[in-house]
Each structure stands twice: as structure tokens, then as C-alpha cells.
Amino acid sequence: MNWGVIDRYAKSLIKEAGHKIRMSFFNPIHIDSKANANDLVTNIDREIERFFIGRIKKDFPDHKIIGEEGFGDRVETLEGVTWILDPIDGTMNFVHQKRNFAISLGIYVDGVGMLGYIYDVIHDDLYHAKKDEGAYFNDERLPKLEKTLLSDAVIGINASWVAPNRHVDHEKVVELIRECRGTRSYGSAAMELAYVSTGRLDAYISMRLSPWDIAGGAVIASEVGAISTNLKGERLRFLEQDTFIVARPGLHDHILSNYIRLKERDV
């Protein structure tokens, strides 16, 4: 497998897709909801996913594709080469803000992340990584992340997990928020993974993410030394939804050991 060729091909597709998304701002956007009224999808999400799938299937017919909008393959195993795609991660931001969203793409072989991409479409910023060859922000190589204290850390977390909920002991989350330096929520898991990888955030936590939300960013984060697991500390599986944490080394284990208490039904 010539990963240099696939890397250049993927970057070209991503940039072309980003141009299509930016051009869509000049036309009406059709908005639907999926699982609930806040789970939005647009005609652009669907068009961009079809664009990727059409090109990949033509040029790499033996590769499998998992896409958020369901136009990819029915994948039950990650054997072989699998592309895991979110055409617009942060659709609510795309609809309401026209910013703070990204294309997320991970390319895996037998379940191992080989290439990862997060493309901030509006700022034309590409975060990318190749396994064992480092991670980059555009053309600038990202340094390895250093350890930090929780008191010095900025954590990405959705405010809804501070309220009583069915997933996690919210009182422990309140403790976490009180003891860290600050919190942020950007509404895009891909962007928050990019920010952890660049040191803009020190950790990011979510109670429910799908494979396409994190497949690209997990490769990038790994290359700078960040640790990504579910909230039980288990390795990520990319065929189902799960809880998620990515954090600087040391901080990851500290948060899981002291501030995360999953409720019995989620254990």
C-alpha cells in the first residue's frame, strides 16, 4: 500500500470538497432533522458524502467506506482498508454560524489508523497525520504534547453533562470543572480533537460519539502523544457509538480516575 499516494489523493479530495462547501453558501440550504430536532442534516452533508464515496469507489473499488449520512458500505468488520468519513462535523454550526465545522476523515487498515485529517473549511486549515510520521497543522509539524496539571488545563466539554443526566455522575463533572482552569464547547468533536492535538485544549470529553466524529482526529492526536479511549479507559472501537475522552498524557488517567463515574446502565 503506497500511503504517500493515498495521502496526496485524500488531501486533494478534502480540499475539493471544502471548496464545494464554501460555494454552497451562495445557494439555499435545505435542512432536515435525524434522530431528534437538534440532530441536523443538510443537503450539503449528503452531497459532500456522495462526492467522496463516488470518487473513492471509482479509484479504490476494494476499499470500504463508513459515512455518517449512510451512503457508504454496510461495514461489520474493519478488516482491510476502511475510510471513515464525516462530510460536515458540526452541522448545527454550519447551519447557524457558517463556521466551527470541519470535514473529518480517517483511513484505517485492519482497525489501525494510518491516515487522519480534519479540515477547517472556513479557515482553510488542514490538520493531518500519518501513522508513525508525525502530525501537522497545514505544513507545520506539531510538537509532542507535554504533561500539565488539571489546575492549568482547559477542557472541552458540553454544558449538558453538568446537569443531571442518565450517563454520568454530574456532581463529579462539576468538581472537574471547578478544579480545571476553564472549559470550552465548540460543537464539533473533530474541531475539539484538532484543538487538543495543537494544545489549544488540554482534554475533550463526550458521552456519546460515533466513529466518523473521531476517526480522523484520533490518528492526529496519537501522533502528538495524546491518549484517546472511551470513558472506561478502553481502546476505541470504530464500528459503534461510545463515550470518549482525549487528553494530554497524565491528564487522561487523572480525569478518568478522579472525576468520571459512569452510571450503572452505561457500565
TIGUKE-174232 format. One record per residue (C-alpha): x, y, z; residue number from 1; residue in three letters. Coordinates in steps of 0.02 Angstrom, whole numbers, padded with zeros to 5 digits. Layout:
# TIGUKE-174232
PT     px     py     pz   n res
PT      X      Y      Z NUM Ala
...
***
This chain:
# TIGUKE-174232
PT     px     py     pz   n res
PT  00000  00000  00000   1 Met
PT  00078  00165 -00054   2 Asn
PT  00021  00280  00086   3 Trp
PT  00105  00431  00011   4 Gly
PT -00005  00416 -00143   5 Val
PT -00163  00390 -00039   6 Ile
PT -00116  00537  00072   7 Asp
PT -00100  00655 -00076   8 Arg
PT -00261  00587 -00151   9 Tyr
PT -00357  00611  00013  10 Ala
PT -00294  00789  00035  11 Lys
PT -00345  00832 -00142  12 Ser
PT -00521  00763 -00112  13 Leu
PT -00537  00857  00052  14 Ile
PT -00486  01024 -00024  15 Lys
PT -00605  00999 -00170  16 Glu
PT -00746  00955 -00050  17 Ala
PT -00707  01108  00055  18 Gly
PT -00722  01219 -00099  19 His
PT -00893  01142 -00136  20 Lys
PT -00950  01179  00041  21 Ile
PT -00893  01360  00033  22 Arg
PT -00982  01383 -00133  23 Met
PT -01141  01313 -00057  24 Ser
PT -01158  01471  00048  25 Phe
PT -01217  01561 -00108  26 Phe
PT -01369  01446 -00128  27 Asn
PT -01515  01397 -00016  28 Pro
PT -01476  01258  00109  29 Ile
PT -01609  01127  00142  30 His
PT -01614  01071  00323  31 Ile
PT -01688  00912  00397  32 Asp
PT -01675  00830  00567  33 Ser
PT -01625  00650  00603  34 Lys
PT -01637  00567  00775  35 Ala
PT -01706  00725  00856  36 Asn
PT -01744  00906  00816  37 Ala
PT -01566  00958  00861  38 Asn
PT -01482  00822  00757  39 Asp
PT -01474  00917  00593  40 Leu
PT -01427  00862  00418  41 Val
PT -01424  00967  00261  42 Thr
PT -01423  00933  00075  43 Asn
PT -01239  00986  00080  44 Ile
PT -01192  00849  00206  45 Asp
PT -01270  00723  00087  46 Arg
PT -01195  00796 -00072  47 Glu
PT -01020  00802  00002  48 Ile
PT -01030  00623  00064  49 Glu
PT -01089  00564 -00107  50 Arg
PT -00944  00660 -00186  51 Phe
PT -00816  00570 -00077  52 Phe
PT -00894  00400 -00099  53 Ile
PT -00912  00416 -00287  54 Gly
PT -00729  00460 -00308  55 Arg
PT -00660  00333 -00184  56 Ile
PT -00764  00190 -00256  57 Lys
PT -00704  00234 -00431  58 Lys
PT -00519  00246 -00386  59 Asp
PT -00508  00117 -00244  60 Phe
PT -00650 -00006 -00275  61 Pro
PT -00586 -00131 -00147  62 Asp
PT -00589 -00004 -00004  63 His
PT -00737  00007  00115  64 Lys
PT -00817  00172  00168  65 Ile
PT -00913  00217  00326  66 Ile
PT -01004  00383  00307  67 Gly
PT -01115  00474  00431  68 Glu
PT -01256  00501  00308  69 Glu
PT -01269  00317  00264  70 Gly
PT -01214  00317  00082  71 Phe
PT -01062  00208  00115  72 Gly
PT -01046  00021  00142  73 Asp
PT -01129 -00089  00271  74 Arg
PT -00970 -00122  00370  75 Val
PT -00966 -00257  00504  76 Glu
PT -00777 -00279  00517  77 Thr
PT -00629 -00163  00494  78 Leu
PT -00527 -00293  00402  79 Glu
PT -00442 -00219  00250  80 Gly
PT -00443 -00032  00210  81 Val
PT -00588  00071  00279  82 Thr
PT -00618  00257  00254  83 Trp
PT -00719  00334  00397  84 Ile
PT -00797  00499  00346  85 Leu
PT -00899  00641  00418  86 Asp
PT -00930  00762  00275  87 Pro
PT -00978  00903  00394  88 Ile
PT -00942  00877  00578  89 Asp
PT -01034  01015  00669  90 Gly
PT -01187  01030  00557  91 Thr
PT -01278  01142  00681  92 Met
PT -01131  01263  00675  93 Asn
PT -01132  01252  00485  94 Phe
PT -01316  01298  00481  95 Val
PT -01315  01433  00615  96 His
PT -01140  01506  00610  97 Gln
PT -01059  01460  00444  98 Lys
PT -00903  01418  00544  99 Arg
PT -00838  01299  00680 100 Asn
PT -00866  01142  00575 101 Phe
PT -00748  01025  00485 102 Ala
PT -00727  00881  00365 103 Ile
PT -00665  00731  00464 104 Ser
PT -00583  00581  00381 105 Leu
PT -00486  00432  00447 106 Gly
PT -00413  00291  00343 107 Ile
PT -00390  00128  00436 108 Tyr
PT -00312 -00040  00395 109 Val
PT -00369 -00190  00496 110 Asp
PT -00432 -00069  00629 111 Gly
PT -00270  00031  00641 112 Val
PT -00274  00215  00597 113 Gly
PT -00149  00251  00458 114 Met
PT -00202  00425  00399 115 Leu
PT -00306  00558  00485 116 Gly
PT -00375  00726  00426 117 Tyr
PT -00477  00868  00500 118 Ile
PT -00511  01011  00380 119 Tyr
PT -00573  01178  00450 120 Asp
PT -00662  01228  00291 121 Val
PT -00687  01413  00330 122 Ile
PT -00508  01448  00382 123 His
PT -00433  01330  00252 124 Asp
PT -00334  01245  00392 125 Asp
PT -00290  01062  00372 126 Leu
PT -00239  00956  00522 127 Tyr
PT -00166  00791  00462 128 His
PT -00060  00645  00514 129 Ala
PT  00016  00484  00451 130 Lys
PT  00047  00342  00573 131 Lys
PT  00223  00349  00647 132 Asp
PT  00269  00501  00541 133 Glu
PT  00200  00642  00648 134 Gly
PT  00054  00762  00642 135 Ala
PT  00043  00929  00552 136 Tyr
PT -00056  01090  00554 137 Phe
PT -00050  01138  00370 138 Asn
PT  00138  01121  00335 139 Asp
PT  00195  01146  00515 140 Glu
PT  00241  00991  00613 141 Arg
PT  00154  00984  00781 142 Leu
PT  00262  00954  00936 143 Pro
PT  00230  00815  01059 144 Lys
PT  00113  00866  01198 145 Leu
PT  00186  00891  01371 146 Glu
PT  00103  00846  01536 147 Lys
PT  00001  00979  01626 148 Thr
PT -00089  00996  01791 149 Leu
PT -00278  00995  01796 150 Leu
PT -00272  01167  01877 151 Ser
PT -00185  01232  01720 152 Asp
PT -00296  01139  01597 153 Ala
PT -00434  01199  01480 154 Val
PT -00558  01060  01447 155 Ile
PT -00682  01040  01306 156 Gly
PT -00848  00979  01374 157 Ile
PT -01032  01009  01336 158 Asn
PT -01126  01101  01473 159 Ala
PT -01267  00973  01469 160 Ser
PT -01158  00848  01563 161 Trp
PT -01155  00964  01715 162 Val
PT -01344  00943  01731 163 Ala
PT -01420  00780  01797 164 Pro
PT -01415  00653  01656 165 Asn
PT -01427  00466  01626 166 Arg
PT -01246  00437  01577 167 His
PT -01129  00503  01712 168 Val
PT -01123  00567  01891 169 Asp
PT -01141  00752  01853 170 His
PT -01079  00804  02026 171 Glu
PT -00907  00733  01986 172 Lys
PT -00909  00829  01822 173 Val
PT -00949  00988  01921 174 Val
PT -00795  00951  02028 175 Glu
PT -00690  00931  01871 176 Leu
PT -00750  01097  01802 177 Ile
PT -00717  01186  01967 178 Arg
PT -00539  01120  01977 179 Glu
PT -00482  01149  01797 180 Cys
PT -00431  01319  01731 181 Arg
PT -00579  01334  01611 182 Gly
PT -00696  01246  01491 183 Thr
PT -00746  01270  01310 184 Arg
PT -00876  01191  01195 185 Ser
PT -00860  01210  01007 186 Tyr
PT -00999  01095  00945 187 Gly
PT -00885  00990  00836 188 Ser
PT -00792  00838  00901 189 Ala
PT -00671  00847  00755 190 Ala
PT -00625  01028  00793 191 Met
PT -00604  00988  00978 192 Glu
PT -00488  00844  00935 193 Leu
PT -00389  00961  00823 194 Ala
PT -00377  01085  00967 195 Tyr
PT -00314  00953  01089 196 Val
PT -00184  00899  00960 197 Ser
PT -00122  01078  00943 198 Thr
PT -00126  01115  01130 199 Gly
PT -00269  01240  01120 200 Arg
PT -00367  01121  01231 201 Leu
PT -00291  01000  01356 202 Asp
PT -00434  00873  01355 203 Ala
PT -00601  00841  01271 204 Tyr
PT -00740  00734  01344 205 Ile
PT -00903  00673  01268 206 Ser
PT -01034  00547  01323 207 Met
PT -01085  00489  01151 208 Arg
PT -00990  00498  00987 209 Leu
PT -00994  00398  00826 210 Ser
PT -00842  00328  00733 211 Pro
PT -00846  00464  00599 212 Trp
PT -00836  00600  00733 213 Asp
PT -00667  00542  00796 214 Ile
PT -00583  00426  00669 215 Ala
PT -00479  00562  00586 216 Gly
PT -00438  00656  00745 217 Gly
PT -00387  00501  00841 218 Ala
PT -00244  00471  00717 219 Val
PT -00186  00651  00733 220 Ile
PT -00198  00652  00923 221 Ala
PT -00100  00490  00937 222 Ser
PT  00045  00563  00838 223 Glu
PT  00068  00705  00963 224 Val
PT  00057  00590  01114 225 Gly
PT -00123  00622  01166 226 Ala
PT -00219  00473  01234 227 Ile
PT -00391  00429  01165 228 Ser
PT -00506  00300  01246 229 Thr
PT -00686  00279  01298 230 Asn
PT -00733  00332  01474 231 Leu
PT -00695  00158  01541 232 Lys
PT -00516  00179  01482 233 Gly
PT -00539  00052  01342 234 Glu
PT -00468  00068  01168 235 Arg
PT -00580  00146  01039 236 Leu
PT -00690  00039  00928 237 Arg
PT -00742  00115  00763 238 Phe
PT -00899  00016  00724 239 Leu
PT -01015  00086  00858 240 Glu
PT -01057  00238  00964 241 Gln
PT -00963  00256  01128 242 Asp
PT -00909  00377  01262 243 Thr
PT -00747  00470  01227 244 Phe
PT -00601  00560  01305 245 Ile
PT -00443  00627  01227 246 Val
PT -00314  00714  01335 247 Ala
PT -00132  00753  01363 248 Arg
PT -00032  00610  01439 249 Pro
PT -00054  00603  01628 250 Gly
PT -00207  00713  01624 251 Leu
PT -00306  00575  01538 252 His
PT -00284  00450  01679 253 Asp
PT -00306  00583  01813 254 His
PT -00476  00636  01745 255 Ile
PT -00538  00458  01722 256 Leu
PT -00481  00402  01895 257 Ser
PT -00548  00550  01992 258 Asn
PT -00693  00633  01901 259 Tyr
PT -00784  00511  01788 260 Ile
PT -00916  00398  01865 261 Arg
PT -01022  00313  01734 262 Leu
PT -01196  00263  01791 263 Lys
PT -01231  00078  01807 264 Glu
PT -01332  00063  01646 265 Arg
PT -01182  00126  01546 266 Asp
PT -01051  00016  01630 267 Val
***
